[in-house]
Amino acid sequence: MTGSRTILQAAGVLKGFTGVRALDHVSMSVSEGEVHALVGGNGAGKSTLVKLFSGVYRPDGGELRHLGRPVRFEGPAQALRAGIATVYQKGNLAPQMSVARNIFLGREPRGRLGLIDFTRMHADAEEVLAGYGVRVDVRRPVTSLAAGTRQMVAVARAVSAGARVVIMDEPTSSMEPGEIETLFGVIGALRASGRSVIYVSHRLEELYRVCDRATVLRDGKVVHTGPMADLDRLRLLSLMLGRPFHPPREPVGAAGGPADEPGDLPVLEATGLSRRHVLAGISIAVRPGEVVGLGGLIGAGRSETVRAIAGVEPVDAGQVTVAGTPLRRWSIRSAIRAGVGLVPENRKTEGIVPTLSVRDNIALAALPRLSRAGIVSDARIDRVVATFMRRLRIKAVSPGQRAGELSGGNQQKVLLARWLAMNPKVLLLDEPSHGVDVPTRAEMRALIDELAVDGLAVLLISSDVDELAQNCDRVVVLRDGSVDRELTGLEVTEENIMAAIAAPGRSAATV
């Protein structure tokens, strides 16, 4: 049962970074004995709010309140002393220290002479972990444990330290099903003991299973707060994405269902792509001139899928075939040679080279094709660069202008030009419209249509369901690293895509 006393509160908090407002008058309260979901899409402000509660950041305006009193944490240690502990997705343990030292770090039991009583500490650590269903040698370093076990150690440390509020940031992302069930049992015990949990997760099923209330953030603002029981899945997704709620007009198709398929053989076939805790046997095919969308929430495996196809990230199993030829040596180089181009989501860190000119950025990948006998032809480069700057309408002072000086939309166009100059067979687009203005979005859509007409196979990731509906011939909806549903033909509507993403998963019991 949720208590009536407010234990932690954000009251109109503001937080900005280099001119960008990450939190805009955000208010949120957590009651004693409550499990409170903090929900939102990528860039909504969840991580920033968690770091304010944890003492990593200080608010620029508004205030934090603990047990009704204004507080200003000067660091995570001060927040922990106040009873607020955070378990981060990637862990916040000391990997080379033992499990026992991590659990009791800073509060180790000591003997008469003030020395650490290792015998007692090891026994206490084993007892604590046994309550979480974890049985390991507590003398081992944390780095030797499986990812899910490390996460449980982090939870055990937070709770055993006497935290009254435990913030869990994507805690199940690296857990096995059995570990997830154990964690849910721990959360139930915390609630029953009057402790509070702020639960951050992209897995809707988990939110509805363990959370009492939800606060939904979008673009740094609170767009909803209320009981989970009063918030259905489609409404929640609508709030997260900022799209109006409409019931689906067409029936939602099932994974692997029939489709209106043209007669062309696939130019791209990815079969059984698997990687532990990331991808679970994903199979996708794209034909020449077809635009296939990848839909799903953050963490569903969309970016991981295209990065695996492009050879950027490893897989444990699976096969990629381009134009009928399997990629035998799975690497970025072999994917590029086969005709696969990837425009990544983070163009600033993985895409353009900001200190190089527009000309050099466009020509970067195509230099081998633009040279003869190892000699690069400047005239050929200039012709190619001029062609794609004109075709993509890249706005720059000149080809010699530094790419880092361009707008976000024009930087994205430079990346597209780089891969189009390679004359690819397959183009993987990861959030191509993210962070660009409305006119550039329209240009991007028109360009994708043009590329498809030219016979290019396009695999498109977008969190914008309207972009998927407008651009795609088919939409494959992913959930927890596997194909959950596929929409084809007249099924590809904004309403149906939202309904498919929001619907309960078909296969995973703990999705």
ZAMARGU-4260 file (C-alpha; in steps of 0.2 Angstrom, whole numbers, plus 5000, padded with zeros to 4 digits):
<rodrens>
0) 5000/5000/5000 | 5006/5018/4996 | 5009/5028/5011 | 5002/5046/5013 | 5018/5054/5018
5) 5029/5061/5004 | 5047/5056/5007 | 5055/5064/4991 | 5049/5078/4980 | 5055/5088/4965
10) 5046/5105/4965 | 5047/5115/4949 | 5065/5110/4946 | 5075/5117/4932 | 5091/5110/4924
15) 5100/5115/4908 | 5116/5111/4899 | 5125/5123/4887 | 5109/5132/4883 | 5098/5117/4882
20) 5085/5115/4895 | 5084/5097/4901 | 5071/5099/4914 | 5058/5113/4913 | 5048/5116/4929
25) 5047/5097/4933 | 5037/5092/4949 | 5036/5074/4955 | 5033/5067/4972 | 5036/5050/4979
30) 5026/5043/4994 | 5032/5031/5008 | 5030/5013/5002 | 5027/5018/4984 | 5034/5011/4968
35) 5034/5026/4956 | 5037/5024/4938 | 5048/5037/4929 | 5044/5035/4911 | 5049/5044/4895
40) 5057/5043/4878 | 5075/5046/4873 | 5080/5064/4879 | 5064/5066/4890 | 5074/5071/4905
45) 5073/5055/4915 | 5092/5053/4918 | 5094/5071/4923 | 5080/5070/4936 | 5088/5054/4943
50) 5105/5062/4944 | 5097/5077/4953 | 5089/5065/4966 | 5105/5056/4968 | 5116/5072/4971
55) 5126/5070/4955 | 5118/5087/4948 | 5111/5102/4957 | 5095/5111/4951 | 5097/5127/4942
60) 5080/5132/4949 | 5066/5125/4960 | 5070/5114/4974 | 5071/5096/4980 | 5063/5091/4996
65) 5066/5077/5008 | 5053/5073/5021 | 5046/5090/5017 | 5061/5099/5020 | 5071/5108/5006
70) 5088/5099/5003 | 5103/5103/4991 | 5114/5087/4990 | 5132/5092/4986 | 5136/5074/4980
75) 5130/5056/4979 | 5137/5052/4996 | 5126/5066/5004 | 5111/5059/4995 | 5115/5041/5002
80) 5117/5048/5019 | 5100/5055/5018 | 5094/5037/5013 | 5093/5039/4994 | 5102/5026/4984
85) 5103/5024/4965 | 5106/5007/4956 | 5112/5012/4938 | 5109/5002/4922 | 5128/5000/4920
90) 5131/4997/4938 | 5140/5008/4950 | 5151/4995/4959 | 5170/4994/4961 | 5173/4980/4948
95) 5190/4974/4955 | 5184/4974/4973 | 5176/4958/4981 | 5157/4956/4982 | 5158/4958/5001
100) 5168/4974/5000 | 5156/4982/4987 | 5141/4978/4998 | 5149/4986/5014 | 5160/4999/5006
105) 5162/5013/5018 | 5154/5004/5032 | 5164/4988/5034 | 5162/4979/5051 | 5178/4982/5061
110) 5186/4973/5076 | 5194/4980/5092 | 5209/4988/5084 | 5199/4996/5070 | 5204/4984/5057
115) 5191/4976/5045 | 5183/4960/5052 | 5183/4951/5035 | 5176/4935/5043 | 5161/4944/5049
120) 5159/4955/5033 | 5160/4939/5022 | 5146/4931/5033 | 5135/4946/5033 | 5137/4948/5014
125) 5132/4930/5011 | 5117/4932/5022 | 5112/4948/5013 | 5113/4940/4996 | 5104/4925/5001
130) 5089/4935/5004 | 5090/4940/4985 | 5092/4922/4979 | 5110/4925/4975 | 5123/4913/4981
135) 5141/4917/4975 | 5158/4917/4983 | 5158/4934/4991 | 5177/4935/4991 | 5177/4935/4972
140) 5179/4952/4963 | 5163/4959/4956 | 5170/4959/4938 | 5170/4940/4938 | 5151/4939/4940
145) 5138/4939/4927 | 5129/4955/4922 | 5113/4951/4931 | 5121/4945/4947 | 5131/4961/4947
150) 5115/4971/4946 | 5108/4961/4961 | 5124/4965/4971 | 5121/4983/4968 | 5103/4982/4973
155) 5108/4973/4989 | 5121/4986/4993 | 5108/5000/4992 | 5095/4991/5002 | 5107/4985/5016
160) 5114/5003/5017 | 5097/5007/5025 | 5091/5017/5010 | 5073/5023/5011 | 5072/5027/4993
165) 5080/5016/4980 | 5081/5022/4962 | 5082/5008/4949 | 5088/5014/4932 | 5084/5000/4919
170) 5088/4987/4932 | 5082/4971/4922 | 5092/4976/4906 | 5105/4962/4909 | 5095/4950/4920
175) 5089/4932/4916 | 5071/4929/4919 | 5074/4920/4936 | 5084/4935/4942 | 5070/4947/4936
180) 5057/4937/4946 | 5069/4939/4961 | 5070/4957/4959 | 5051/4959/4958 | 5050/4950/4975
185) 5063/4962/4982 | 5053/4977/4976 | 5038/4970/4984 | 5047/4967/5001 | 5053/4985/5000
190) 5036/4992/4997 | 5029/4981/5011 | 5042/4988/5023 | 5038/5006/5019 | 5052/5010/5008
195) 5050/5018/4991 | 5056/5014/4974 | 5058/5025/4959 | 5058/5013/4944 | 5065/5018/4927
200) 5061/5006/4913 | 5056/5005/4895 | 5048/4989/4897 | 5029/4993/4899 | 5025/4976/4906
205) 5036/4978/4920 | 5029/4995/4924 | 5011/4989/4925 | 5017/4974/4936 | 5027/4983/4949
210) 5022/5001/4949 | 5009/5011/4959 | 5010/5027/4950 | 5019/5035/4935 | 5026/5052/4930
215) 5028/5054/4912 | 5041/5066/4905 | 5043/5072/4887 | 5055/5085/4881 | 5060/5090/4899
220) 5042/5093/4905 | 5030/5083/4915 | 5015/5078/4904 | 5006/5066/4916 | 5006/5060/4934
225) 4994/5047/4941 | 4990/5029/4945 | 4996/5016/4934 | 4979/5007/4935 | 4971/5023/4927
230) 4983/5023/4912 | 4981/5011/4898 | 4996/5006/4887 | 4991/5015/4872 | 4988/5031/4882
235) 5005/5029/4890 | 5014/5027/4873 | 5004/5042/4866 | 5010/5053/4881 | 5028/5047/4879
240) 5028/5050/4860 | 5018/5066/4860 | 5006/5059/4847 | 4987/5060/4848 | 4978/5044/4854
245) 4967/5036/4841 | 4961/5018/4841 | 4968/5007/4826 | 4958/5007/4810 | 4965/4991/4804
250) 4969/4975/4812 | 4987/4973/4819 | 4997/4959/4810 | 5006/4946/4819 | 5025/4942/4817
255) 5028/4932/4801 | 5011/4935/4794 | 5007/4937/4776 | 5012/4952/4766 | 5010/4961/4750
260) 5027/4956/4744 | 5035/4961/4727 | 5043/4948/4717 | 5061/4954/4719 | 5072/4944/4730
265) 5079/4952/4745 | 5095/4962/4743 | 5097/4961/4762 | 5093/4946/4773 | 5098/4946/4791
270) 5094/4929/4799 | 5094/4923/4817 | 5104/4938/4824 | 5107/4934/4842 | 5118/4942/4856
275) 5115/4938/4874 | 5103/4951/4883 | 5103/4961/4867 | 5096/4952/4852 | 5086/4936/4852
280) 5085/4928/4834 | 5080/4943/4824 | 5077/4939/4806 | 5073/4954/4793 | 5073/4955/4774
285) 5073/4970/4763 | 5070/4970/4744 | 5077/4982/4731 | 5066/4998/4732 | 5058/4994/4749
290) 5058/5004/4764 | 5056/4993/4780 | 5054/5002/4797 | 5060/4996/4814 | 5048/5001/4827
295) 5048/4999/4846 | 5053/5007/4862 | 5070/5012/4868 | 5080/4996/4872 | 5069/4985/4860
300) 5085/4981/4850 | 5082/4993/4835 | 5100/5001/4835 | 5108/4985/4840 | 5100/4976/4825
305) 5106/4989/4812 | 5123/4990/4820 | 5125/4971/4820 | 5120/4971/4801 | 5133/4984/4798
310) 5147/4974/4807 | 5149/4988/4821 | 5143/4976/4835 | 5147/4958/4837 | 5134/4944/4838
315) 5134/4927/4845 | 5125/4919/4831 | 5116/4924/4814 | 5120/4927/4796 | 5119/4943/4785
320) 5117/4941/4766 | 5119/4955/4754 | 5113/4953/4736 | 5114/4934/4738 | 5131/4933/4746
325) 5134/4929/4764 | 5146/4941/4774 | 5159/4928/4779 | 5171/4940/4788 | 5159/4950/4799
330) 5166/4967/4801 | 5163/4985/4796 | 5175/4984/4781 | 5166/4968/4774 | 5149/4976/4776
335) 5155/4992/4767 | 5163/4981/4753 | 5146/4972/4751 | 5137/4988/4749 | 5130/4992/4766
340) 5130/5009/4773 | 5125/5015/4790 | 5120/5032/4795 | 5121/5031/4815 | 5110/5039/4827
345) 5123/5050/4835 | 5130/5059/4820 | 5142/5070/4831 | 5152/5056/4839 | 5150/5042/4826
350) 5146/5051/4810 | 5154/5067/4804 | 5172/5072/4807 | 5168/5090/4813 | 5185/5097/4810
355) 5186/5091/4792 | 5178/5100/4777 | 5161/5096/4770 | 5171/5090/4754 | 5182/5078/4764
360) 5168/5071/4775 | 5158/5067/4759 | 5173/5059/4750 | 5179/5050/4766 | 5172/5033/4762
365) 5173/5034/4744 | 5191/5038/4742 | 5196/5020/4735 | 5183/5022/4722 | 5188/5039/4717
370) 5207/5034/4715 | 5216/5026/4701 | 5232/5016/4704 | 5232/5023/4721 | 5231/5041/4716
375) 5216/5051/4721 | 5209/5062/4708 | 5204/5079/4715 | 5193/5083/4700 | 5183/5067/4702
380) 5181/5071/4721 | 5175/5088/4717 | 5162/5082/4704 | 5155/5069/4716 | 5154/5081/4731
385) 5146/5094/4720 | 5133/5081/4714 | 5128/5076/4731 | 5128/5094/4738 | 5116/5099/4725
390) 5105/5083/4725 | 5104/5084/4744 | 5103/5103/4745 | 5117/5104/4758 | 5118/5122/4764
395) 5136/5127/4766 | 5146/5142/4762 | 5157/5131/4751 | 5163/5113/4750 | 5178/5119/4760
400) 5168/5124/4775 | 5170/5114/4791 | 5156/5101/4794 | 5155/5105/4812 | 5149/5122/4808
405) 5134/5116/4799 | 5116/5114/4806 | 5111/5097/4813 | 5100/5094/4797 | 5114/5098/4785
410) 5127/5087/4795 | 5114/5073/4793 | 5114/5077/4774 | 5133/5076/4773 | 5133/5059/4781
415) 5120/5053/4769 | 5130/5060/4755 | 5145/5051/4761 | 5136/5034/4759 | 5127/5038/4743
420) 5144/5042/4735 | 5148/5024/4739 | 5134/5018/4728 | 5127/5006/4741 | 5115/4992/4739
425) 5108/4994/4757 | 5106/5010/4768 | 5103/5008/4786 | 5096/5024/4794 | 5095/5026/4813
430) 5084/5041/4818 | 5088/5051/4802 | 5076/5065/4807 | 5082/5066/4825 | 5086/5084/4830
435) 5083/5092/4814 | 5070/5105/4810 | 5053/5103/4801 | 5058/5108/4784 | 5073/5096/4784
440) 5062/5082/4790 | 5051/5085/4775 | 5067/5085/4764 | 5073/5068/4772 | 5056/5060/4769
445) 5057/5065/4751 | 5075/5059/4749 | 5070/5042/4756 | 5056/5040/4744 | 5068/5045/4730
450) 5081/5032/4736 | 5068/5019/4736 | 5063/5023/4718 | 5081/5022/4713 | 5081/5004/4719
455) 5090/5006/4736 | 5085/4994/4750 | 5082/5005/4766 | 5080/5000/4784 | 5074/5014/4794
460) 5074/5017/4813 | 5063/5030/4819 | 5054/5034/4836 | 5042/5045/4826 | 5028/5034/4822
465) 5022/5046/4809 | 5039/5045/4800 | 5037/5026/4800 | 5019/5027/4793 | 5024/5040/4780
470) 5040/5032/4773 | 5038/5013/4776 | 5031/4999/4765 | 5033/4987/4780 | 5036/4990/4799
475) 5044/4977/4810 | 5040/4980/4828 | 5054/4974/4840 | 5052/4970/4858 | 5067/4965/4870
480) 5078/4961/4855 | 5066/4950/4845 | 5053/4953/4831 | 5036/4954/4840 | 5025/4960/4826
485) 5025/4965/4807 | 5013/4977/4799 | 5012/4977/4780 | 5002/4986/4766 | 4986/4995/4773
490) 4991/4990/4791 | 5005/5003/4791 | 4996/5017/4799 | 5002/5028/4813 | 4988/5021/4824
495) 4992/5003/4821 | 5011/5006/4824 | 5007/5014/4841 | 4995/5000/4845 | 5008/4987/4841
500) 5022/4995/4851 | 5010/4997/4866 | 5002/4979/4865 | 5008/4966/4877 | 5023/4955/4870
505) 5019/4939/4862 | 5033/4929/4868 | 5042/4935/4884 | 5034/4933/4900 | 5045/4946/4909
510) 5047/4959/4894
</rodrens>
